[in-house]
Every structure is written in C-alpha cells, then in structure tokens.
Amino acid sequence: MRALSALARFGVFAFILILLSEVMSHPMWGSSETPPSTLDFAVALFNEWSMAIVVLGLLLAMAMIGASYLVRDERLANLIWDLEGDDQ
C-alpha cells in the first residue's frame, strides 16, 4: 500500500512538472511586443490544454470524493463515541 501511495505521489509530482514545463515553453509566453491578454490565456487553456484541464479536474474530483469519505468515516466514529456518553 505504501508503494502505491509513493507511486501516486511521484505520478502527481511528475504530472505537475510536465504541465508546468509545457505551459512555460508555450510561444504565448515568449517575448513579444504586446503582452498576452486574458482572452489569449482562456483560448490557450480551453483549446490547446483541454486534456490537461480534464485530467486535473478528475484528480481534484477524486481528492474531494476521498476527503468526503474520510470525513464521513470520522463522523461515524465520533457519533458512536458520543452515543456511549461519559460515565465518569
């Protein structure tokens, strides 16, 4: 299980490094006479980087589902503990 966790961490780290290097090497960020506008940035995100955005959205959705599962489990344990009461 620890190996799977380490592999997942390495995979996320590698994905972020690759994504950042690709974004920084995009010609839109090169030296030009006019700086890029927000419209150019939005077009680049939704046209050229759509797959990366989908993958990032899936990773964030998995993180939120995992967090909600952990909170639910924690609440169940606390609920059982609270129902027993303090007998001191």
N, C-alpha and C positions, 0 to 999 in steps of 0.2 A: 504494500500500500504506500510505503514511503517512497519507493522508486517511482510509482505512478505519480505521486504528488510532485516529486522533484522533476520528473519529465514534463508534467504540465506547466510547472513554473518556468522551466527552461524554454518550453514552446511559446509561452506568452511573452517572455522576455525577448526571444528571437523575433517573434512577430512584430513587436513594438519597434525593435531596432531596424528591421527591414522596412517597416512602414515609414519610420522617421527618415531613413536614408533616401527612400524613394520620393518622399514629399520634398525633402530639401534639394534633391537633384532635379526637380521639375523645372523646365525652362521658364515657367511663370515667375519663379523667384530669382531669376538671373538679373543681371544689371541691365536695365532698360531705361529709356528716357522718362517714361511715365510709370509710376508705381501701380501695382495691380489694384483693382477695385474690389469691393465686396462681391460684386456680380461675377467677376472673373473667378474669384475664390469659390463661390457657390457652384458655378458651372463646372469647375475642375473637380469639386467634391462629388457632384451628382452624376457627372458623365464619365470622367476618367477614373474615379476612385470609388465607384459604386459597389464593387465587390468587397473592397476593404471595409466599407461602411457596413455592409451586410454582415460580414464576419465579426466586426466589432460589436454590432448590435446583438448578435447571437451570444457572444461571450458575456456581454452585460446582462442579457436576459437570463443566462444560466447562473450568473452570480446572484441575481436578485431572487431566483427560484430557490437556490441553495440557502440564501440568507433567510428567506421566509420559512423554509423547512427547519432550519436551526432554531429560529425564534419560536416556532410552534412547539417543537420538542422541549425547549426550555420552559415555555409557559406551562406545558402539561406537567412537567416535573414540579414546578413551583405550585401548581394548583393542587396536586396530590399532597405536597408537603403542607400547604396551608389548610387543607381539609382535616389533617390529623390534629392540628392545634398544638398549643403549648400546654403540657401537663405539669409544669414546674411550679 
